[in-house]
Amino acid sequence: MKADELRKLDDQQLRAKLKEYYEELFNLRFQQVMGKLTATGRRRMVRRDIARIKTILRERELGIEVQETGQ
């Protein structure tokens, strides 16, 4: 997901998304160990989405307001 889309969600929804992404990352790691992982780039995308969500939650915690680019 893009950061602009994530910023529209409230904190509770972001935490739910974060939990989903952590579960998906766990499953992807498990698939890799078992040799069943086909979408190897998905792990990278999930890790980046986790980082985006954590960044947005932290910004809100600190009261930092981010202007949307409008692209």
N, C-alpha and C positions, 0 to 999 in steps of 0.2 A: 504494500500500500504506500501511497505517497504521503508525505508529511502533511500536506494541506488537508487530505482526507482524514488523517488521524487527528488533526487539531480540532475538527468539527465534533469529535466524540467527547463525551464527558469522562471524568476520571474513572468511574466504575466500569464503563465500557472499555476504556483503555486497559484496565487491569484484567478484564476478561479476555481481551485480545492477546495480552501478554501471556496469560496462562495457556491459551490455545497454541501460541507460537512455541512456548517452551515444550509442550507436549509433542508438537510436530517435530521439533528439533530432536527430542529424545528418540522418537520413532525413526527419524532419518538416520541417526547415529546407529541405532540398532540394526536397521536394514543394511547399512554400510558394513558393519561387522559380519553380518550373515552373508554378505555378498549379493544381496538382492536389490541394492540401490541402483536405480536407472537414471534418475534425474539428479545428477551430481551437483549441478549449479543451484539446486533448490536450498541446500544447506546454507549457502552463502546468502541467498536472498532472505531466508528466515532469520539468520543472525543479524542482518542489517535492519530488518523490520523490528526486531527486539530492541536494537540500539535506538532506533527512531522513537519508539514508544517510551523507552526509559528517559530519553532526552526531553521529550515533551512533558512527561510527568515531573521531571526535575525542574524544568523551566517554570511550570505552574507552581511548584512548591516554593520556588524563590521569588515568584511574582514577576518574572521576566515576560514582557509582552513582545511577541514576534509579529512583525508585519508580513502579510501574505504577499507573494510576488505577483500574483494574478496571471500567471502563465497558463 
